């Protein structure tokens, strides 16, 4: 309701105080209202590094508090922020603002409670503003009035002191000093904004909308409230067997609020573990969507399996980095079968227009086309992955994502770093910094974010064919050919490989049947039995090579795990005292181990050379024997060729057995060293270590370096 006044042909539009409540009803879900306040701190004009959310009690009133360490506001900026429909936010250095309509703070704060007071400090001035329905009712205001006071100019100080929770100027200054406290350890002058909301909204049964769990440091919607209000909070089509945690837990919702998180969010004193949703899936595949109604480049879409719950799946739709719709089921996921179960798609829909509460998109023709296209592409991904895994049923719930990413807690850095495979992010320190990174290339905050994530890809050429391009699979022998694909079914994806390891030393492609005995003319072999024996020998060699590659893959995983344990040792603030005799014992063992390792390496190389010589000799003898046998009777040819193949097989088996015995010796030595290292590296798990790789050697080398930092390491 508005009153229109005319004064000398000039018209002014006034806003009735009841509009504050009416405007807030656009937010049916309370977390959507909180997200509006987070967006204001995230946007580039404020660019806060941290945002605090907490519950407090002031003069027997339960209050929600929100505070950031961003740029802060002066009198004019606060006046514009508390006004309706004013927004001058612009993109700064690639940081696109979420705010669109200049209405988020008013609708969000009034949805949470009837009264809000804002404290802000921008380095030059301090100001306080009051947006209060109670104040407007008490003074019987016919229009919305917002008292603002600046400590550099005259303002409505008396109104704020009379109708807010703070009755003296000292109390206001005390709240402004709270902004100084958040930057107590910073060299720069403190800036930021603090918002306090009271007279919090209650349900129709007079129950609080929130429960503040002190044990889990979270703000949650009580189960009984959520169940009774669920239809109002979310669309009716969102019917899950169990609701996603982000629907009733503010901590879970904030963890996925931004596609690429920039700002730390602290709830009840504990930092939210934000996640890169597009990197936290398994069987990740990238596709592209090119809308016919847009004259622009294709829109990237990421598909993958939810690693936390099979029941929660659908499309995660973002707009300008901000989550708009979560777990929106499309296409085959809306049918009553197993198709699409567990699959999540992530897309940034900057080409669509969100609604005013930023919890949905305008239901336009462009939106409908987009959802139909997402449904088709999700079904193509589902079929391709099932075919790749060789299963006609639903895949089991994945246990871990393809990649692990962690954000640096250094305020000036806050870059996301990719961790090696095998590291459990749940076991990392509460505060993680770039210097803890096992990868030495990215241990400093000045390093750029890793770009190699886009290098290892898996190309799915169609629903019926998969071509593996990851570094691990490239070394496995190609023993099978996939079936031909109908042209109409072909689609193109790019998938991240699980491993980020590329071309490790000593890993070469396994020799195929056509190259191992390329110098032998198989057609000259007169005996079918000889050919069969030779094929059996080739199969044995290929099986051995395949087993070797699988062991190498396991070795890589164990090596990364041990590097993580070493990292945790450096991160701990405990010192471990070591007896001098034990230090000397470690050094002696290390010298003995390195000498033994070198000898075994030499023996291994010698065995490899002998193996190559034997193969060449066998090939030449086979050729000579074939030539001789052609002059003899067919029976003679048959027996001689068979004998040669049997000799080759016996010789190869002997060499393999010898090599295995030497490896057993080395494995035993490494096990003894590992038992001694446990006293110095408590996190080392003997049962989890792979003693076929050189990880124990590297850990021992590091131990010696720690004991004798001035000595040269023996390699």
LINFENLIN-V385263 format. One record per backbone hydrogen bond with DSSP energy under -1.0 kcal/mol. CO is the residue of the C=O (numbers start at 1). NH is the residue of the N-H. Records with the same first field share a line. If there is no record, write none. Layout:
# LINFENLIN-V385263
CO: NH + NH
This chain:
# LINFENLIN-V385263
1: 16
3: 14
5: 12
7: 10
10: 7
12: 5
15: 144
16: 19
17: 20
18: 22
19: 23
20: 24
23: 26
24: 27
29: 33
30: 34
31: 35
34: 38
35: 39
36: 40
37: 41
38: 42
39: 43
41: 48
43: 46 + 47
46: 71
49: 264
50: 69
51: 266
52: 67
53: 268
54: 65
56: 63
58: 61
61: 58
63: 56
64: 197
65: 54
66: 195
67: 52
74: 78
75: 79
76: 80
77: 81
78: 82
92: 95
95: 92
102: 85
103: 107
104: 108
105: 109
106: 110
107: 111
108: 112
109: 113
112: 201
114: 133
115: 198
116: 131
117: 196
118: 129
119: 194
120: 127
121: 192
125: 122
126: 151
127: 120
128: 149
129: 118
131: 116
132: 136
133: 137
134: 138
135: 139
136: 141
147: 130
148: 156
149: 128
150: 153
155: 157
156: 160
157: 161
158: 162
159: 163
160: 164
168: 172
169: 173
170: 174
171: 175
172: 176
173: 177
177: 181
178: 182
181: 184
183: 186
192: 121
193: 68
194: 119
195: 66
196: 117
197: 64
198: 115
199: 114
203: 206
207: 203
211: 220
213: 218
218: 213
219: 250
220: 211
222: 226
223: 227
224: 228
225: 229
226: 230
229: 233
230: 234
235: 238
237: 239
244: 247
245: 248 + 249
248: 221
249: 253
250: 254
251: 255
253: 256
255: 275
257: 323
264: 51
265: 272
266: 53
267: 270
270: 267
272: 274
275: 277
276: 279
281: 402
282: 305
285: 303
286: 494
287: 301
289: 299
291: 294
294: 296
299: 289
301: 287
302: 346
303: 285
304: 344
305: 282
314: 345
315: 328
316: 347
317: 324 + 325
318: 349
319: 322
321: 259
322: 319
325: 317
328: 315
330: 333
331: 334
332: 335
335: 337
338: 341
340: 343
342: 306
343: 314
344: 304
345: 316
346: 302
347: 318
348: 350
349: 352
353: 362
355: 358
360: 355
362: 364
364: 368
365: 369
366: 370
367: 371
368: 372
369: 373
370: 374
371: 375
372: 376
373: 377
374: 378
375: 379
376: 380
377: 381
378: 382
379: 383
380: 384
381: 385
382: 386
383: 387
384: 388
385: 389
386: 391
404: 419
406: 417
410: 413 + 414
415: 408
417: 406
420: 423
424: 427
425: 428
432: 409
433: 436
434: 437
439: 442
444: 447
451: 454
452: 455
456: 497
458: 495
459: 467
462: 465
465: 462
467: 459
470: 474
472: 475
473: 476
477: 479
486: 489
487: 490
489: 463
494: 286
495: 458
504: 507
512: 516
517: 520
520: 522
521: 524
522: 525
527: 531
528: 532
529: 533
530: 534
531: 535
532: 536
533: 537
534: 538
535: 539
536: 540
537: 541
538: 542
539: 543
540: 544
541: 545
542: 546
543: 547
544: 548
545: 549
546: 550
547: 551
548: 552
549: 553
550: 554
551: 555
552: 556
553: 557
554: 558
555: 559
556: 560
557: 561
558: 562
559: 563
560: 564
561: 565
562: 566
563: 567
564: 568
565: 569
566: 570
567: 571
568: 572
579: 583
580: 584
581: 585
582: 586
583: 587
584: 588
585: 589
586: 590
587: 591
588: 592
589: 593
590: 594
591: 595
592: 596
593: 597
594: 598
595: 599
596: 600
597: 601
598: 602
599: 603
600: 604
601: 605
602: 606
603: 607
604: 608
605: 609
606: 610
607: 611
608: 612
609: 613
610: 614
611: 615
612: 616
613: 617
614: 618
615: 619
616: 620
617: 621
618: 622
619: 623
620: 624
621: 625
622: 626
623: 627
624: 628
625: 629
626: 630
628: 631
633: 637
634: 638
635: 639
636: 640
637: 641
638: 642
639: 643
640: 644
641: 645
642: 646
643: 647
644: 648
645: 649
646: 650
647: 651
648: 652
649: 653
650: 654
651: 655
652: 656
653: 657
654: 658
655: 659
656: 660
657: 661
658: 662
659: 663
660: 664
661: 665
662: 666
663: 667
664: 668
665: 669
666: 670
667: 671
668: 672
669: 673
670: 674
671: 675
672: 676
673: 677
674: 678
677: 680 + 681
681: 684
685: 688
690: 693
694: 698
695: 699
696: 700
697: 701
698: 702
699: 703
700: 704
701: 705
702: 706
703: 707
704: 708
708: 711
